[in-house]
């Protein structure tokens, strides 16, 4: 009887197989819920994806076509392949055949994608006067985009886009600042498909250029085995520290984030290795899953290759390079992972967990022999720093990854591996293309109806002109919109609607008509960007935490609560960015950056001790309250608060250190 009770736990601590990883991804990540074709259709889809990548590479190397042609071909490829790969319902993913209507949808998608290239001169000559055929194709583009987004991205983004379209039509019936005169069907179709304010707008433009090439770069890194190398490197660096496996998860997930734009995919790939390791050492299921979910979610804010939304930020802000975005994200990313590291360290000490046994550590020399696998990432950093265009940097990174893989027999890429990487890159780009196309419709409605300005003013009025309240309202809006939606779509919506409110408030002291300073623009956009990402670990709909619970076997909601607690820094850093732009390293001195970083990390140590309830010894309830208050004082960027916070921090630290031996240390329940 006792053996039977123990058996599931033993199995649960084993590393997940590839089939188990696919099952979890399919359940929690719509992007991974694809048909596994056989026979002729397998070849059709394979070569379709390859053709998609070859088209993108051709235009990346030789220059893009006209905006409408480049974007519509990108859209046509993505939509047609989505209908062949993604079933109408998840439960149909294992059906051996493709329904007849999916073939029709795929053919219609090809027609939509080719319409602009074929009739470009005629459409431009008519200068906005649309024919019946134009309107029919435009309406089809809207419907196909909504359905493709539902299948590949999820229902939330589809519902939001549909609601915005309804709002565009029935605007006159809405109250207050939401009201507008309303748009007829012809106007809506024209904006959505025959201008660059809709489906073929900025979001899909970024998908058709920067995002695709960097996703392709990530696919090549995966083929060289760099993902497993990240795990080995993380174990080598952090495995022998207190609570080693959890810190391995943090380090590994931060690295994995440079090649994965999905929180859920990051959880499953790195978590299938780290979560069983943590459980074996004694971590609770929910804590093991929470650590991985929190760390994996942070991968999207980790420079130099951040989530897809970072490339959109370049276009939305304007006048800023991707290197500046990555540079601005560096310190906030360090603070995010430092916060998780600190919380994990205190938890490991609280429950008395040790490091990994020496015999489970990889051979340090063997790991260091493969350090060259990181060269493509480092090369991209250098190229971006010296001013090489973003797309060219990614292309050279791909070339370097292929060349360096040949140095070792284990990592050497064959011709088939290279072709497979090209196919995998296109496959990962499908959901992003669908999300950006749907998000483009939302932007089109906002631009055409003036909703952005109305909502910004409404948000400011509701907050009574308070910057703090406006930020709080924006935080909740971003979290709600991000529940179940991809970061890309979430960022497009919130940056269009909520970010202008923050910018307006921060510009009150500037002269009327003055250009928005880069620090203010970045602060506002990073604020909504962060909370859109954190939605992946915020209950009740926390997809990254749910995926982690699928790996750990823990309770999904408890895992989400644990992940949100561990990632408490992510709920604080956006406010720090707005009130202390020095964190973005713009218009500031190195000394100011060091001071802000020092006080912020000190504050997170205090907050971590207060939340976990352990520092050098158990932290009593009244000490926990003081510790949390101390942390908030240190994090708030103001001279007096920093001074008071530092004094309290030193007092708390001294008391903890001097009394650590006076209290009997009993490890808590793991």
N, C-alpha and C positions, 0 to 999 in steps of 0.2 A: 504493500500500500504506500509506504514511504517513498519507494522508488518511483512509483507512478506520479506522485506529487512533484517530484524533483525533475522529472524528465522534460516537461515543457520549458522549464527555466533553463536547463542546460542547452536545449535547442535554441532558445531565445538569445543566448549569448554568442551564438555562432554568427560569422559574417554572412550576410545575405547573398544568395546566388543571384545571377543576372536575371533569371526568371522572376524571382521574388521582387527585385528592384523594379522590373517592368510592371508588375502587378500593382505595386504601390503608386508608381508614377501614373499609371492609367486611372487609378481611383481618385487621386487628388490633384492631378495636373492635366487639364484638358489638352494641353499641347502634346502630351505623350499618348493620347488615346487614339492611336492610328491603327488602321487595318494592316494585317500582316499578309500581303498579297503573295500568291503563288503563280507559277506558270507565266503566261503571256503578260498578264496585268502587272506582275512584279517587274518585268522588263520595261513595260510602258511607263510606269511610275518612276522607275530608276533613271531611265534616260530623259524623262521629263524634268526631274530634279537636276540632272546633270546639265541639260540645256539651259535651265534657269540660271545656274551658277556661271556657265560659260558666257551667257549674255551679260550678266553683271560684271564679270571680269573684263570682258571686251570693252564695255563702256568705262570701267574704272581705269583701264590702261590707255585707251585711245580717246577718251573724252565722251561725255554724255550726249545723248540726243536732246532735242528740244524738250522742255519740261513736260509738256503734255504727253509726248510720245514715250519718253523714258518712264514716266510714272504709270501710264496706262499699260504698257507692256509688263512692267513689274507687277501691277495689279492682276493682269490677265493670267500670268504664270501662277501667282499665288492662289487666286480663286479656283482655277481649274484643278490644280493639284490638291487643294484642300478637299474638294468634293470627291476626288478619287481616293483620298487617304482617310478622311475623317467621316465616320458614319453619322447619320442623322440622330441616332441615339447611342449612348455609350454601350448599352447592353448588346448592340448589334455588331460590336467591333470584331467578334470572332466568326461572323457569318462568312462563308467562303466566297460568295459572289457579291458584286456591286449591283445595287438596284438600278433599274432602267432610268429612273429620274435623276440619279446622280450623274449618269453619262450625259443626260440632257443639260443639267446644270453646268457640267464641265465644258461642254461645247459652247453654251451661251457665254460662259466666262471668257473663253478664247475669243469669241466674237466681240465682247465688250473690250477686251484688251487690245484688239487689233483695230477697233473703230477709229481711234484718233490717228494712228499711223496711216491708215488707208485714206481717210477723208480729211486729213489735216488742212490742206490748202482750201478745200471747199468750206469747211467750218470757219476758218479764219476769214475767208472772203465774205461770208455772210454776216460777220461781225455781230454775233449775238442773236441773230434771227434764226430760231431753231425750227427745223422741219419736224414733221410727224415722226420720221425715223429717228431723228436726234432724241426727241422726247421719249420714245419707246426704249431706246438703248440706255438713256440716262436713268429711266425708272428701273430697268433691269439691273443696272449697275448698283443702285441703292439696295434693291431687294437681295441680290446675290451677295453683296458685302455684308448685310445684316445676318444672313443665314451662315455665311462662312465664318463670321466672327463668333456666332453662337456655337458652332461646332468646334472651332480651333481654340477659342479663347474662353468662352463661357457665357452663360446667360446674362450676368450683370451688365456687361458692356453693351450687349445688344438691347437690353431694356432701356438703358440710359440713352443710347443713340435714338431709339424709336420715340422715346418721350420727348426728346429735343425736336424731332421732326414734327410731332404732333403740336408741340408748342409753336413752332414756326407757322403752322397753318392756322391754329386757333388763338393766335396771340391777342386778338381784340377782346377775348372773353376772360383774360387773366386780370387779377386785381392789382392796383397800385403800380409800383415801379416795374412789375413784370409785364404790364400791358404793352402791346405794340399793334400796329394796324393789321398784322397778319399777312401771310404770303400765299399766293395761289399755287396750285400744283406745278404749273409750268415754271414759275419762278424758282420754286424749291428744287426742281430737277435741274434747272440751268445752273444754279449755284453749286449743287452737289457734284455735278459731273463735267460742267463746261466752264468752270472757273477754277482758279487755284486756291479757292477758299473752302473747298469741300473735300470730297474723297481724294482728289488729286492735289491736295494742299501740302503744307509744310510737313506734317507728320509722315505721310507716305514718301515724301521727297527724301527725308532723312533715312527712312527704311530702305529706299532704293539706292542709297549711296553709302554713307558711313556705316550704318548698322549692319548691312549685309556683309560688308567686307570684314568687319570685326567678328561677326558670328562665324564667318568662314575661317578666320584666323584661329578662333577657339576650337573649331572642328579639327584643324590640323594639329593643334597642341594635344588634343585628346588622343589622336592617332599615334602620336609619338610616345604616349604613355606618361605624359607629364602629370596627369591626374593622380596616378598611383605614386609618382615621385613626390608630389606634394604631401601625400600621407606619410611616406617614408621620411621626408625631410622634417615634417612636423614632429614625428615620434623621436627623431634624433635630437631635435632641439628641446622639446618640452616633455618628453616621456619620463625623464627621471626627476621632474619637479613634483612638488606636493600636488596630489590629485592629477597626476600626469595625463591620463586619457582625456579628461575634460579639456585640458589646455591644448592637447593635441588636436581636439575637435575645433577649438577656436582658431588655432594657427592654420590648420589645414583648410578650414572653410574660408578664411580670409584669402588664402592663396587660390582656392577653387573659384572664388568670386571673380577672379581676373579672367576666367575662361567660360563662366556660366552666367547668363543673365537672368536665371530663374531661381528663386528661393527654393521652390519645391525640388527642382532637379538637383540643386546643390545639396539639399538635405539628404536625398536618397543616395546620391553618388558617394559623398564623403561620410554620411551617417551610417551607411551599411557597413562601414569599416570601424568608425569611432564609437557608435552607440553600443554595439556588443562588447567592445573593449571596456567601456565605462561600467556597464552592468556587471561584467566579470569581476571588476575591482570592488564593487559594492555600492555603486550609485543607484538610487531609486530610478525606476523606469521613467517616471515623469521628469525627473531632474536631468537624466541622460538625454532624453528627447528635447527638453527645453534648452539645454546648452547648445545642442546641434542646430535647432531651429533658429535660435537667436543669432548664433554665429553665421549660419548660412544666409540668413536674411541680410546681414550686414555686407555680404559679398557684393551686393549691387552698388554700394557706396565706396567700394575699395578701388582707388586708382591703381594702375593707370587705365585699366579697361573696366569701366563701370557698367552699370545696367544701360539698356537701350535709351532710357529716358535722359541720360546725361548728354547724348548726342542731340536729342531734341532741344535740350536747354541751350545749346550753342545757337541754334536757329531762332528760338523764341526770344532770347535776350538780344541777340544781334550785336555785332561789334566785339565779340569775344571769341577766342580760339578754344579748341578742345583742351589744349594744354593748360590754359588758365582755369578751366572748369576742374580738371584733374588736380591742379595745384591747390585750388581753393578747397577741394574735398579732402585733402591729405590729413590735416589736423583733426577735423571732425571725425574722420574714419579711425584715426589713432585713438581718439577719445572713446569712440563707440566700442572698439574691441578691448581697450583698456578697462572700460567699465565691466564688460562681461568677464574678463580675466580676473579682475578684483573680486567680483561676486563669487565666481567659481572657486577662487583660492580660499576665501573665507568659508564657503560651504564645505570644501574638502577638509579644512582644519576643524570645523565644527563636528563633522561626523567621523573624523579620525582616519581619512583615506590617505593612502600612501602613493608612492610613485610606482611606475611600471617595474616589474621584476627585470633584473639585468638580462636574464636569458630571453626575454621577449623583445629586447631592443634590437633594431637592425644593425648591421655592421656599418659603423660610421664611415670607414674608408670606402666601402662600396657605394654608400649614399653620396659621398662627396665626389666620387668619380663621375657621377651623372649630373653634376651641377651645371654643366653646359646646357641642359634642357631649359634652364631659365633664361638663357641668352636672348632668345627672341623677344621675351617680355622686356628685358632690360634694354634691348636695342630700340624697341618702340619708345620707351621712356626718353632715351637719348635723342632719338629723331624728332619727337614732339618738342623737346626742350630747345633744340637748335633751329626749329622752325620748318621742318619738313611737313608738307601738307598731310593731313590726317589719313586720307585714303592711301597715299603713297607709303606712309609709315606702316600701315597694316599690310599692304602688299609685300613690302620688303620683309616684314615679320614672317609672313607665310613662306617666302623663299628661304629665309634663314632657318626656319623650323625644319623644312625638308632637307636642307643641306646638312644641318647639324645632326639630324636623326641618323644620317649615314655613318656617323663616327662609331656607333655601337651596334653590334649585330642585333641586340634585343630591341632597339628602338628604330632600326632602319626601316624606312618606308618603301615598299614595293610600288610598282606602277598601279596595281589594284588598290593599295592603301591610299594612294594619292587621289584616285578617282572616287573611292568611297568617301574620302574627306570632303571632296567637292560636293558629293550628293548629300552628305550629312549637314553641311553648311546650309544648303538650300532648304533642307527639311526643317532645321531650327528657325529659319527665317519666315516660314509660312505664317505662324501664329502672330509674329511681330507685324507682318504686312497686313494681316486682317485687322489687328488691333489698331494700327495707325490709320488704316482706311476708315474704320468706324469712328475713331476719334476725330478724324478730319471732318466728318459730318457734323459732329458736335461743335467744332470750331466754326464751321460755316454758318450754323444757326446763330451762334453767339455774335459773330461779326455782322451778319445781315440784320439781326433784330436789335442790336445794341444791348443785348442782355448782359454782357460783361460789365459795362459801366453801371447799369442798373443794379446788378447784384453787388458790385463793389460798394456803391453808395448805400445800398440797403444794409450790407454787412457792417459798414462803419456806423450807420445810424443806430442799428441794433446794439452795437457796442458802446454807444454814447461817445464816440470819438476816442475811446481808450485803445491804445496800441495793444496792451496786454489782453483785453477782452477780445479784440479782433483776432489776435493770434489764437486764443483759445477756441473761438468759433471756427476759425479756419482749420485748426487741428482736428476738431470733431468732424468737420465736413470731409477732410481728406481721409480720415480713418474709415468713415462710412462708405465713401465712394470707392475706397481701396479694398473693401471686403469682397473678395471673390473676383476682383478686376485685376488685370495685369498692371504693373507699375507704369508701363508706357501710357496706357489709356488714362490711368488715374492722374498722371502728371499733366497730360494734355488738358484734361478737364479743369483741374485745380489751378494750373498756371494761367488758364484763360479766364477763370472766374474769380478765384480767391487771391491769387498773387497781386493783381492790380489794386485790391483793397489795401494790402500791406504796403505796397509801394506808395499809394496815395497818402497814407498816414505818415510814412517816413519822410515824404517830400514836403510836409506842411511848412517846414522852416526854410525851404528853398524858394528862390524867386519864382514867380509865376512863369510858366513856359520853359523853365530850365530843363536841360537834359538830365535824365535819371543817372546818377552816379553808378558806376559798376558795382560798388560795394552794396548799395541799396538793392539793385536789381538781383544780384546774386543771393543776398540775404533772403529776399522774398521767395525766390524760386527754390532755393535749397530748403526753405521751411516746408513748402508743400511737397517737395520731392522726398524728404525724409519721412514725413507722416504717411505718404502713399506707400512707401516701402514697409514701414512698421506695421501697416495693416495686415501683413502676412502672418504676424505673430500675435495679433490682438483679438482675443475672443469677442464674440462667439464664432466668427468665421475667420479662422486663422489657418489658412491652407498649409503653410510651412510647418506649423505645430502639429496639424493633423497628420501630415505625411511623416513627421518624426515619430508620432505615436504609433503609426503603422509599422515602423521599423522597430521601435522599442517594446511594443506591446502594452504601453501605458494608456491611461485615460486621456482622450484628446483634449478635453477642456482643461484638465489639471496641467497637461503639458503646455497648453497655450498660456495659462496663467503663470506658470513657472518661467516660460520664455519671455513673457512681457516683463516679469519681475527682474530677470537677469539683464534684460535690455533696457532697464530704466534710463540708462544714459541716452538712449535714442529719443526718449520723450523730453529730455532736458536740453540736449545739444541744439536742436533747432531754435529754441528761445535764446540760447547763448549766442548763436550766429547772428540773430537779429539785433540783440542788444550789445554785442561785442564783435563787430565785423573783423577785428584783428585776427580772429580764428581763420578767416579766409585768406590771410596773408596778402591783403590788398591795401595799399596806402598805409603801411605800418612798418615799424622797425623790428629787427630781430629781437631786441630786448622786450618789446611789448608782447611779441608772440610767445616768448619763453615764459614771461610772467603769467599770461593768461593760461598757458598750458599747465604751468606748475599749480596755480590755484584751482584749475578745473580738475586735474587728476587728484589733488588733495581732497577736493570736495567729493569726488566719486568714491574715494577710499572711505570717507566718513559715512556717506550714504550707504555704501555697500555693507559696512559694519552694522549700521542701523537696521537695514532690511534683513540681512542674514542672521544678525544676533550674535556675531562672534568677531573678535579681533585677535588680541593675544590670549584672551580668555572669553568666557561667555559675557555678552553685553546685556546688562539688565534692562528692563523695560524703560526706566527713566533715562538711562544712558542712551538707549536707542533713539528716543525722542530728541535728545540733545545732539546726538551724532547726525541725524537727518537734518536738523535745523542748521547745524554747523556746515554740512555739505552744501546746502542751498545758499547759505551766505557766501561761501567760497566760490560757488559757481556763478552767482550774480556778479557781473562785471562792474563793480563800483568800489572806489577806494576804501570807504568806511566799512562796507560789508566784508571786503577782503581782510581788512585789519582785524575786525571782530572775529571773523571766521578762523583766521590763522591762530589767534590767541586761544580760542576754544579748542581748535584742533590739537595744538601743542599740549593743552591741559588734558584732553581726553587720551592722547597718545601716552603721556607720562603716567597717568593713572592706570591705564591698561598694562603698560610695561612693568610698572613697579608692583602691581598686585597680581600678576599672572600666576605666581607660585602660591598665592594665599588661598586660591580656590581649587578644589579638587576637579580635575578635568575628566569628565566622563563623556566619551564619544556619544553623540546623539544617534538616533536610529537612522541608518543609511537609507 
